Amino acid sequence: MIDFLVGPQLLTPLAQKVTDVLVKICKDFKADVRQQLRDDINSYIGNFVNKFSKIKTFLYSDQRKDFYEVYFPLYLCHPAHRDKRILVPDNPDNLFAHNNYVTILGHAGCGKTMILRHLFLSACNKSAKIPLVVELRKLKDFDGSFADYISDKVFHFKITQNSNIAQRMLKSGEFIFLLDGYDEIAFAQKDKITHELEDFVDQYPDNYYFLTSRPGSGAETLERFDNLHVCGLTEKQVMAFIDKQFDTADEEDKELAAKIKVVLAESNNNPYIRYMSSPLLLSMFILTYNEHPELPRRKSSFYYNVFDTLHSKHDAKSKAGGYQHEKKSKLSQDDIKRVLEAFCFISYMQSTYEFSEEYLYGTLSKILKLLKIDCNAENLIYDLNVAVSLLVQDGTSYVFPHRSLQEYFAASYIANSREESKRKIYADNFVKSDRSEGTNFWELCEELDQSCFTQYFLIPKLNDFIRDLTELKDKSLDFSTNELLNYIALTGTEVFMSAEGRYLLVRRPIFYCNFMRYLKIKSLPTRKLVSSLKKEAKFISHFFENSRFHFDDKSSEIIDFYRKNGILDAAHEFVEMLRGLVKEKEESLEEMEKDSDALIGLI
C-alpha cells in the first residue's frame, strides 16, 4: 500500500480538480454561478474528507485515528470466479476499466464501508473524476427523489432551480458516485428508491457508480451493475490484520497481539474460527481478549462479550489507574441491556438504523417508562455514546458501530420475551410483513431461542413454502411444471445473459429468497437451468429478450426443454428436500423437548 494524502491536504488538489471540471463544462456560465457551484461541491466533498480522514473503530472507540493507520486492504472476487481475487485498488478508476457500474457485496462486518472510505479518499487525490458520497440510509427522511437529493445536497437548489445546470453537470460524466448501504434503505421505500436510482443511472450513464450492500437486499439485480464480493480474510491475512492494528502500540500491547495470534492459530477445531475472516468480528475478539481470552463457539456469546467489555471493563483495561467512565444514568449493566434489547427490537423492526436525537430520546423515554426504570433518557444517551461507546454520533444522528450489534440485541429481546409474545413475533413480524431479513439476525435468533424459533418460525414457514410450491396455479400445465414456475415466482428468480455470453442467476430480496439463503440450500432447480442453458445456448437464445430469460413463456418447446434437461425433476426434488428438512426440524424439536423433560426428571 502506497502513502495517501488524507485530511486537509486533500482539499487543495480537490479544489483544483473541481475548478478544472467547471471550466470545462460550464465555461458559458456567469462567473458568480461557477463560483457558487465550486463552493457547493467543495463544501459537500470537504465534509466527507473531514469525516472519513479519521475514524473510530472498536479497538479505538475513544479516539479518532488517521484512517490509513487502521485501514487494511481487502480482496474482491467475481461470484462466478471466486478463485480469482483482485486487491482493492489504490486508484478507484481501475475498478471501472470494463464497466462504469460496480456493486460490492458482503455480509456484516466484512469491510464494505471501509473499502468505500478508502476509494473516496484515494479518488480525491488520484481519480480523474470527482467523488461524491451518498449514504443511502439518509434518503429515508428526504422528501423528494434520488435526483432531487443529489441536486439539493451537492449543488443546492439556490443554483440548480435551473434544471439545465444540474443536468449538464451530471451528463458530463465527471463524477464517481459512491453509494453506501443499499441494504439500509427502509424496506417500505426500497422499490421507489431503486427505480429512481436506476432512472438516474440511465439518465447519466457516463459517471462511475460504486454501490455497497449486503447480499440478498436486491442490489444484485440492478441491471447495469457488475457484482463483486468482498473476500474473507485468509489465515495469513488474519495475522497481518492483527499486526496492523498494533502497529504503533507499546511493547505490552504487542505481547497481547502475540497471545491473540497464538490462540487463533490453535483454534482450528473451533467452529467459530471461520468468523475470524470478518474484520469486524476479528476486531471484536481483539477488543475482548483480555476479559474473554477463549474463542466462543456461539456468535451470540461473542456479541455479549463485546457488550460486557465495552460496558464495564474496557476503560479499566485501557486507562491508567483502572479509570472507568462515570455512568450518568446510574443504571446497572443488566438494566442497560434490557433497554438496549427493547430499543433494538423496535428500531430494527422499523428498518431504522440511524437515529435522530428526537427519535432516540422519544423511543428511549417510552421504553424506560414501560420497563419502569427510573432514569433520564438524556443521561442514558450520554452513557451509550460516551461511557459505553455502543452508539456513535454521526453528525446530528447516532448509529451503532455496526448493525450486527443492533441485530444481536433485537434477537436477545425476542429470546427473553414471553412465549406467547414470541409466537406472535415469529408469525407476524417475521412473516406477514415480508421483511427482507438478514441471515445474521435469524442465526442469532436461532442460537438464543432455538426451540421457539424452530417451532414458531422455521417449521411453519417450511410448510408454507411447500404448500405454495405445490399449488396447482395453472391447471393447463402438469404438476411438475407448476412446481418449477411457483419456485421461480416465490423466490424472485431471474436469469440474465451478460454481454460476454455468461448466464447470471439472481434473486430479488423477497421473503423466500432470504429464507433459502438462511437455510443454506445449495441444490436449486435454477442452477440446473443455468447449466442447461450453457449446453444449449444456440437453441435457447431466442427465449431471451433484453438479456432476460422469458420465465413467463409456457410454450411446449420451453416445457420440453425443462423436462429433457431434468429441470422439472430438480424442482420436484427441491420440494422433497424441503419435506425432509421439515421432518429433520420436527425430530430436532422432539429431542429438545425430551432433553428438557429428562433434565427436569433429574430434580
Protein Blocks (a to p, Z undefined) as FASTA:
>chain_A
ZZddehjllmmmmmmmmmmmmmmmmmmpcfklmmmmmmmmmmmmmmmmmmmmpccdfklm
mbccdfklmgccdddddfklmmlccdddfblklmmmmbcbdcddddehilmmmmmmmmmm
mmmmmmmbdcddddfklmmmpgcdfklmmmmmmnopklmmpmmlmmmmmmnopaccddeh
kllpcfklmmmmmmmmmmmmmmmmmbccdddddehilpmmpmklccdddddddfklmmmm
mmmmmmmmcfklmmmmmmmmmmmmmmmmpmklmmmmpmklmmmmmmmmmmmmcccfbfkl
mmmmmmmmmmmmmmmmmpghhiacddfklpafklmmmmmmmmmmmmmmnopabdcfklmm
mmmmmmmmmnopacdfklmmmmmmmmnopaccehjaccdfbfklmmmmmmmmmmmmcfkl
mmmmmmmmmmmnopacdfklmmmmmmmmmmlmmmmmmmmmmmmmmmmmmpcfblmbcfkl
mmmmmmmmmnopacdddfkopacdddddbfklmmmmmnopabdfklmmmmmmmmmmmmmm
mmpgehiacfkbccfklmmmmmmnommmmmmmmmmmmmmmmmmmmmmmmmmmmmmmmmmm
mZZ
